[in-house]
Every structure is written in structure tokens, then in C-alpha cells.
Amino acid sequence: MVAAGGCSRKSKPSRRPAPDFALQALDGSTVRLSDLRGKCILLSFWGTRCPPCYQEAPHLSSLGQKYGDRDLVVLAVNVQDDTKEEVARFVENGRLTHTILLEGTQAAIAYGVYGLPATYWIDRDGMIIDNVVGFPGERVMEEKTAELIK
């Protein structure tokens, strides 16, 4: 569905409402984006067969741990139709601590995802304030996240 992208390309920033979705998390719970209104969201669309996703994933967990007490929620939506077992293995091998959502193809379509990873910064009002395709590097992820939560 979506090709993995190795380089970071910044989409033209346009403040727009983040499309809502309800997806099952790896732990069996259901996460609805609209239920997180009032929090800052770092949202990444990814797949297990995406090398840049392997690079980005530990930084997502790190940012979640660093800024979780400042109302940051990190969500990673699997979009490559990976099995629950494949996703669980990816999470275990990467020692990931952020929330992993499954079967997110329709959500990716709603966001216009065209490459992986595709990462979105969503403010407390549910508006997308920035996004990138590809892993832009740890420093850029940190800067954009710090800007989001200030």
C-alpha cells in the first residue's frame, strides 16, 4: 500500500484537523484519536518491512518517555498489514514503550500517507501542525516535538 521512504521530505505545513480514527492497540485496547483531545500527539505511520521505521521507532519511545509528563502521547500506526505476531516481535526487539496500533491502512489513507514512516505532530486542539515523510533524524524529531508541547 505505502512504500518505505529513506529520505526525509517535509510536506508543506498546513494547519488542518487531524482525521479521527479508532484502532486496536497491540495490548488489545482501543484508541480513538478524538479521545485524546487536550493532549499533544506524535503520530507515526510505519511498517515492519521499512528500514527507516527501524531507525525512527526507538526515538518515538524516547520522546514519549521524555515528554509524557507534559501531555505528549506517542502513537505508531502499523499500515503494512503485518500480523500481530510480527508487530509484537518488532516491538520486543526494539524494546519500544510507545503505543502501537494495528491495521491502520484506512487511517493512513485518511491522512494521505504516501511513504513510510510518515510522522505527524498534532496539537491539543486536534490540529496537524507539521509532518514529515521518512526519518528526519533524532534532532529534528526532538525540535518538532519540543515545539509542539511548549
SERO-4910 file (N, C-alpha, C, O; in steps of 0.05 Angstrom, whole numbers):
BEGIN
 pado doro    nc1    nc2    nc3   cac1   cac2   cac3    cc1    cc2    cc3    oc1    oc2    oc3
  Met    A     16    -24      0      0      0      0     17     25      0     13     43    -17
  Val    A     36     27     19     52     50     21     81     42     19     90     23     33
  Ala    A     97     56      3    125     49      0    141     62     23    135     83     33
  Ala    A    162     48     30    180     59     51    198     80     38    207     77     15
  Gly    A    202    102     52    219    123     41    243    126     58    242    127     83
  Gly    A    266    129     46    291    130     60    300    158     67    315    163     86
  Cys    A    290    178     52    298    205     58    275    221     69    252    214     65
  Ser    A    282    241     84    261    257     96    252    279     77    268    293     65
  Arg    A    226    280     73    215    302     57    193    315     73    175    302     83
  Lys    A    196    340     77    177    355     93    154    363     75    158    375     54
  Ser    A    130    356     83    107    365     69    102    394     75    110    404     96
  Lys    A     89    408     57     82    436     62     64    437     87     43    426     87
  Pro    A     74    451    108     57    452    132     31    467    127     30    489    116
  Ser    A     10    453    135    -16    466    133    -31    457    158    -36    434    162
  Arg    A    -39    476    173    -53    471    198    -81    461    189    -97    477    178
  Arg    A    -87    436    195   -113    425    188   -121    404    209   -104    394    224
  Pro    A   -147    399    211   -156    380    231   -145    352    225   -143    343    202
  Ala    A   -136    339    246   -127    311    244   -151    293    240   -169    293    257
  Pro    A   -151    276    219   -173    257    217   -175    238    241   -154    228    250
  Asp    A   -199    234    250   -203    216    273   -201    187    264   -206    181    240
  Phe    A   -195    170    282   -195    141    277   -198    127    304   -193    138    325
  Ala    A   -206    102    303   -207     84    326   -194     58    317   -203     45    299
  Leu    A   -172     51    330   -156     28    323   -150     11    348   -148     22    370
  Gln    A   -146    -15    343   -139    -32    365   -109    -30    370    -93    -30    351
  Ala    A   -101    -28    395    -73    -27    403    -63    -55    406    -78    -74    409
  Leu    A    -37    -58    405    -24    -84    409    -33    -97    435    -34   -122    437
  Asp    A    -38    -81    456    -46    -92    482    -76    -99    483    -85   -108    504
  Gly    A    -90    -96    461   -119   -103    460   -138    -81    465   -162    -83    460
  Ser    A   -129    -58    475   -146    -35    480   -153    -22    453   -140    -27    433
  Thr    A   -173     -4    454   -180     12    430   -172     41    436   -177     52    457
  Val    A   -159     53    416   -150     80    418   -165     96    397   -164     91    373
  Arg    A   -180    117    407   -194    135    389   -179    162    391   -176    173    413
  Leu    A   -170    172    369   -155    197    369   -170    220    382   -159    235    398
  Ser    A   -196    222    376   -212    244    387   -214    243    418   -219    264    431
  Asp    A   -210    220    430   -210    217    459   -185    230    471   -184    234    496
  Leu    A   -165    236    455   -140    247    465   -139    277    462   -118    289    467
  Arg    A   -161    290    455   -162    319    452   -153    331    478   -160    322    500
  Gly    A   -137    352    477   -125    365    500    -97    356    506    -83    367    522
  Lys    A    -88    335    491    -61    325    493    -47    331    467    -59    335    446
  Cys    A    -20    331    468     -4    333    444      1    305    433      7    287    449
  Ile    A     -1    301    407      2    275    395     25    275    376     27    292    358
  Leu    A     42    255    379     63    249    359     53    223    346     54    202    359
  Leu    A     45    224    321     33    202    307     50    193    284     58    209    267
  Ser    A     57    168    284     74    157    262     61    133    249     51    115    262
  Phe    A     60    133    223     51    111    207     76     95    198     95    108    189
  Trp    A     76     69    202    101     53    198     94     24    190     71     16    190
  Gly    A    115      9    184    113    -19    178    138    -34    186    159    -22    188
  Thr    A    135    -60    190    158    -76    199    179    -80    177    202    -86    183
  Arg    A    171    -77    152    190    -81    130    201    -54    119    209    -52     96
  Cys    A    202    -34    137    210     -7    129    236      0    144    234      6    168
  Pro    A    259     -1    131    284      6    146    284     33    160    293     34    183
  Pro    A    274     54    148    273     80    163    255     79    188    260     93    207
  Cys    A    235     61    187    218     58    211    234     46    234    229     53    257
  Tyr    A    252     28    228    270     16    248    287     38    261    292     38    285
  Gln    A    295     58    245    311     80    256    294     98    273    304    107    294
  Glu    A    270    104    265    253    123    279    242    112    305    240    126    325
  Ala    A    234     86    305    219     74    328    231     79    355    216     88    373
  Pro    A    257     75    360    267     80    387    265    109    395    263    115    419
  His    A    267    127    376    265    156    382    236    163    390    232    181    407
  Leu    A    217    149    379    189    154    387    186    147    416    174    162    432
  Ser    A    196    123    424    194    115    452    209    134    470    199    141    491
  Ser    A    232    143    462    248    161    478    233    188    482    233    198    504
  Leu    A    221    198    461    206    223    463    182    220    481    175    238    496
  Gly    A    169    197    479    146    191    496    154    191    525    139    201    542
  Gln    A    176    179    531    186    178    559    194    205    568    189    213    591
  Lys    A    207    221    551    217    247    559    195    267    564    196    283    583
  Tyr    A    175    267    547    154    287    548    126    277    556    106    292    555
  Gly    A    124    252    564     99    241    573     86    256    596     61    258    597
  Asp    A    102    267    613     91    282    636     82    310    628     72    325    644
  Arg    A     87    317    603     78    342    592     56    338    571     53    354    553
  Asp    A     40    317    575     17    311    559     23    303    530      7    308    512
  Leu    A     47    291    525     52    280    499     44    251    498     50    235    516
  Val    A     29    244    477     21    216    472     34    208    446     31    222    426
  Val    A     48    186    445     61    176    421     46    152    411     42    132    426
  Leu    A     37    154    386     22    132    374     36    124    348     44    141    332
  Ala    A     40     98    345     52     87    320     32     68    307     24     48    319
  Val    A     23     75    283      2     60    269     15     42    248     27     52    229
  Asn    A     12     16    251     22     -3    231      4     -3    207    -20     -6    209
  Val    A     16      0    183      0      2    159      8    -18    137     -3    -17    115
  Gln    A     26    -37    143     34    -56    123     21    -83    126     31   -103    117
  Asp    A     -2    -83    139    -17   -109    143      1   -130    156     -2   -154    149
  Asp    A     19   -122    173     35   -141    188     17   -156    208     -2   -145    218
  Thr    A     24   -181    213      9   -196    233     15   -185    261     35   -171    265
  Lys    A     -3   -191    279      1   -182    307     27   -193    318     41   -180    333
  Glu    A     33   -218    310     58   -230    319     83   -216    308    102   -212    323
  Glu    A     82   -208    282    104   -193    271    108   -166    285    131   -158    291
  Val    A     86   -153    290     87   -127    304     98   -131    332    115   -115    341
  Ala    A     88   -151    346     97   -156    374    127   -162    374    141   -153    393
  Arg    A    137   -177    355    166   -183    353    182   -157    348    203   -153    360
  Phe    A    172   -140    330    185   -114    325    187    -98    350    208    -86    356
  Val    A    165    -96    365    164    -81    390    183    -92    411    197    -78    424
  Glu    A    183   -119    414    200   -132    433    230   -128    426    246   -121    443
  Asn    A    236   -132    401    264   -130    392    274   -101    395    298    -97    402
  Gly    A    257    -82    391    265    -54    394    261    -42    421    268    -19    427
  Arg    A    250    -59    440    245    -50    467    228    -24    467    234     -5    482
  Leu    A    208    -24    450    192      0    447    171      2    469    160    -17    479
  Thr    A    167     27    478    148     32    500    124     49    492    106     52    508
  His    A    124     60    468    101     76    460     78     58    450     82     34    445
  Thr    A     55     70    447     31     55    439     32     48    410     37     65    392
  Ile    A     27     22    404     28     11    377     -1      4    369    -14    -11    383
  Leu    A    -10     15    347    -36     10    337    -35     -8    312    -16     -6    296
  Leu    A    -55    -25    308    -55    -45    287    -75    -38    265    -94    -23    269
  Glu    A    -70    -50    242    -89    -49    219    -97    -20    212   -121    -14    212
  Gly    A    -77     -3    208    -83     25    204    -84     35    175    -80     59    170
  Thr    A    -88     17    156    -88     25    128   -109     46    122   -102     66    108
  Gln    A   -133     44    132   -153     64    127   -146     91    139   -151    112    128
  Ala    A   -134     90    163   -126    115    176   -104    128    159   -104    153    155
  Ala    A    -85    112    148    -64    123    132    -75    136    106    -66    157     98
  Ile    A    -96    124     95   -108    136     71   -121    163     79   -119    182     64
  Ala    A   -134    164    102   -147    189    111   -126    211    114   -132    235    110
  Tyr    A   -102    204    122    -81    224    126    -65    230    100    -49    249    100
  Gly    A    -70    215     79    -56    219     54    -27    209     55    -10    220     41
  Val    A    -22    188     71      5    177     73     14    165     47     -1    150     34
  Tyr    A     38    172     38     48    162     13     76    150     16     87    140     -4
  Gly    A     87    150     39    114    138     45    117    134     74    102    146     90
  Leu    A    135    116     82    139    109    110    167    115    119    186    113    103
  Pro    A    171    121    144    150    129    163    138    156    155    152    173    143
  Ala    A    113    160    162    100    186    159     93    195    187     77    182    200
  Thr    A    104    218    195    101    227    223     86    254    223     92    272    208
  Tyr    A     67    256    242     50    280    245     52    290    273     52    274    292
  Trp    A     53    316    276     52    329    302     25    342    304     18    360    288
  Ile    A      9    334    324    -19    343    327    -21    358    354    -14    347    375
  Asp    A    -31    383    353    -33    399    377    -57    392    394    -73    374    387
  Arg    A    -59    405    417    -80    399    437   -108    404    426   -128    393    437
  Asp    A   -111    419    405   -137    424    392   -144    404    370   -164    407    357
  Gly    A   -126    385    366   -131    365    346   -124    374    318   -134    363    298
  Met    A   -106    393    316    -97    404    290    -69    394    283    -51    394    300
  Ile    A    -65    385    259    -38    377    249    -23    403    246    -31    420    230
  Ile    A      0    405    259     16    429    257     41    424    240     54    443    230
  Asp    A     49    399    236     72    393    220     72    363    213     59    347    227
  Asn    A     87    356    192     91    328    186    115    324    168    124    343    154
  Val    A    126    300    169    149    293    151    144    264    141    131    248    154
  Val    A    157    259    119    157    231    108    186    223    108    204    237     99
  Gly    A    191    199    119    219    189    123    228    196    151    215    212    165
  Phe    A    250    185    159    261    191    186    279    216    183    300    214    171
  Pro    A    271    238    195    286    263    192    311    265    210    326    284    208
  Gly    A    314    246    228    336    247    247    326    254    275    306    267    278
  Glu    A    342    245    294    334    249    322    332    279    330    313    286    344
  Arg    A    350    295    320    349    324    327    324    337    317    311    353    332
  Val    A    316    332    292    292    344    281    267    334    296    249    350    301
  Met    A    266    308    302    244    297    317    241    312    344    219    319    353
  Glu    A    264    315    358    265    329    384    255    358    381    238    366    397
  Glu    A    265    372    361    258    400    358    228    404    352    214    421    364
  Lys    A    217    387    335    189    389    328    171    382    351    150    394    355
  Thr    A    180    362    366    164    354    390    165    375    412    145    381    424
  Ala    A    188    386    416    191    407    436    174    431    429    161    444    446
  Glu    A    173    438    403    156    460    394    126    454    398    111    471    406
  Leu    A    119    429    394     91    420    397     81    424    426     59    434    431
  Ile    A     98    416    445     88    415    473     92    441    488     83    444    511
  Lys    A    105    461    476    110    486    491     85    502    495     86    523    507
***
